[in-house]
């Protein structure tokens, strides 16, 4: 019985090769978009988390601050639950960084102005980068603090851009799913319509709906597996090429996805093809068969 249903399904597939090829191509492209969007979403989340972890709050201490007061304040700040770590920079080390930025040695700068006007500085790393604004305001209230250098506008724009990226990725994935479902449903409905008389005869001789629907469900699964398989291969090949291009153009833009996660995404892409083929073909065939029977 099952072999007959498989034979019927593959005869239907081979009978309309152009329709079958079109369905597989469209499915491959849309499932590829789903897999690629999922990878980009994961990579973007990883990059966003990594980038936000690099956000720090430079804290400039008052002119009266010395090594002891800087160490004491650093200890106080490290006790805060919202602080991950605190780095202490002496005026000399700050001068060296300034010299490197200007392309001069600290000795050249000191000889030109006669003394080191810079203050002690703390570099605070927040535990939760999203709460960096509240932490900066809390630190600024300490009496030993002269100024908190917090690029609020830059951080807020980055967080907003990262949030927008996730919504775009989700929207593209949902759009690709809808297109895939429509393609399979339309293909199955067209296949059923061309064999309306055969279905009516089978219904008259008492064939149960499950027997009538099986070839169309098999046909949908076939489209899903072939389309999902081609999409999986394309995602695997395209992602490695995409990373090479990104690293050559934007070496600081880390979009690496660890190997276990990458394998899970590939398996999910293939599984998605199977499930979307199964569900949409079952839904389309059951709905259309009810109309024919009526």
RANORMO-V62843 format. One record per pair of residues at least 24 apart in sequence whose ideal C-beta (glycine too) atoms are under 7 Angstrom apart, sorted by the first residue. I is the first residue (numbers start at 0). GAP is how many residues later the second one is. D is the distance in whole Angstrom. If there is no record, write none. Layout:
# RANORMO-V62843
I,GAP,D ; I,GAP,D
This chain:
# RANORMO-V62843
4,209,4 ; 4,210,5 ; 4,213,6 ; 5,212,6 ; 7,207,4 ; 8,206,4 ; 8,209,4 ; 8,210,5 ; 11,179,5 ; 11,203,7 ; 11,207,6 ; 12,206,6 ; 12,209,6 ; 18,168,6 ; 18,171,7 ; 22,160,6 ; 22,161,7 ; 22,164,4 ; 22,200,5 ; 23,199,6 ; 23,202,5 ; 23,203,5 ; 25,157,5 ; 26,153,6 ; 26,156,6 ; 26,157,7 ; 26,196,6 ; 26,197,7 ; 26,200,3 ; 27,199,5 ; 27,202,4 ; 27,203,5 ; 29,146,5 ; 29,149,5 ; 29,150,4 ; 30,149,6 ; 30,196,5 ; 30,197,5 ; 30,200,4 ; 30,238,6 ; 30,241,6 ; 30,242,5 ; 31,199,4 ; 31,202,5 ; 31,203,6 ; 32,139,6 ; 32,143,4 ; 33,139,5 ; 33,142,5 ; 33,143,6 ; 33,235,7 ; 33,238,6 ; 34,196,6 ; 34,197,7 ; 34,200,4 ; 34,230,6 ; 34,234,4 ; 35,199,6 ; 36,132,5 ; 36,135,5 ; 36,136,4 ; 36,139,7 ; 37,135,6 ; 37,227,6 ; 38,196,7 ; 38,200,6 ; 38,218,6 ; 38,226,6 ; 39,129,6 ; 40,125,6 ; 40,128,4 ; 41,215,6 ; 41,219,6 ; 42,212,4 ; 42,214,5 ; 43,121,5 ; 43,122,7 ; 43,125,7 ; 45,211,7 ; 46,206,7 ; 46,207,6 ; 46,208,6 ; 47,114,4 ; 49,204,6 ; 50,107,7 ; 51,77,4 ; 52,76,6 ; 54,71,7 ; 54,74,5 ; 54,77,6 ; 54,100,6 ; 55,67,5 ; 55,68,6 ; 55,69,5 ; 56,67,4 ; 56,69,7 ; 56,75,7 ; 56,78,7 ; 56,79,5 ; 56,82,7 ; 56,91,6 ; 56,93,6 ; 57,63,6 ; 57,65,6 ; 57,91,4 ; 58,62,7 ; 58,63,4 ; 58,65,6 ; 58,80,6 ; 58,86,6 ; 58,89,6 ; 59,59,6 ; 59,61,6 ; 59,86,5 ; 59,87,4 ; 59,89,7 ; 60,58,5 ; 60,59,4 ; 60,60,7 ; 60,61,7 ; 60,83,6 ; 60,84,6 ; 60,85,6 ; 61,57,7 ; 61,82,6 ; 61,84,4 ; 62,56,6 ; 64,54,6 ; 64,55,5 ; 64,79,6 ; 68,75,6 ; 69,50,4 ; 69,52,7 ; 72,49,7 ; 72,69,6 ; 72,71,5 ; 73,48,6 ; 76,45,7 ; 76,47,6 ; 76,62,7 ; 80,46,7 ; 81,44,6 ; 81,45,5 ; 81,46,7 ; 81,49,6 ; 81,53,5 ; 82,41,6 ; 82,43,7 ; 82,44,6 ; 82,52,7 ; 83,41,5 ; 83,42,6 ; 83,43,4 ; 84,40,5 ; 85,36,6 ; 85,38,5 ; 86,35,7 ; 86,36,4 ; 87,34,6 ; 88,32,4 ; 88,34,6 ; 89,30,6 ; 90,25,5 ; 90,27,4 ; 90,28,6 ; 90,29,6 ; 91,24,7 ; 93,24,5 ; 93,27,5 ; 118,27,7 ; 129,29,7 ; 179,96,5 ; 180,95,6 ; 180,99,5 ; 183,36,5 ; 183,39,6 ; 183,40,7 ; 183,92,7 ; 183,93,6 ; 183,96,4 ; 183,97,6 ; 184,95,5 ; 184,99,4 ; 186,36,7 ; 187,28,5 ; 187,31,7 ; 187,32,6 ; 187,93,5 ; 187,96,4 ; 187,97,6 ; 188,95,5 ; 188,99,5 ; 190,25,6 ; 190,28,6 ; 191,24,6 ; 191,93,6 ; 191,96,5 ; 191,97,7 ; 195,96,6 ; 198,90,7 ; 198,93,6 ; 199,92,7 ; 202,90,6 ; 208,80,6 ; 211,77,6 ; 212,72,5 ; 212,73,6 ; 212,76,6 ; 215,65,6 ; 215,69,4 ; 216,61,7 ; 216,64,5 ; 216,65,5 ; 216,68,6 ; 218,62,6 ; 219,57,4 ; 219,58,6 ; 219,60,6 ; 219,61,2 ; 220,53,6 ; 220,56,5 ; 220,57,5 ; 220,60,7 ; 222,54,5 ; 223,49,4 ; 223,50,5 ; 223,52,6 ; 223,53,2 ; 223,54,7 ; 224,48,6 ; 224,49,6 ; 224,52,7 ; 226,46,5 ; 227,41,6 ; 227,42,5 ; 227,44,6 ; 227,45,2 ; 227,46,6 ; 228,41,6 ; 228,44,7 ; 230,38,6 ; 230,42,7 ; 231,34,5 ; 231,37,5 ; 231,38,5 ; 234,31,6 ; 234,34,6 ; 235,30,6
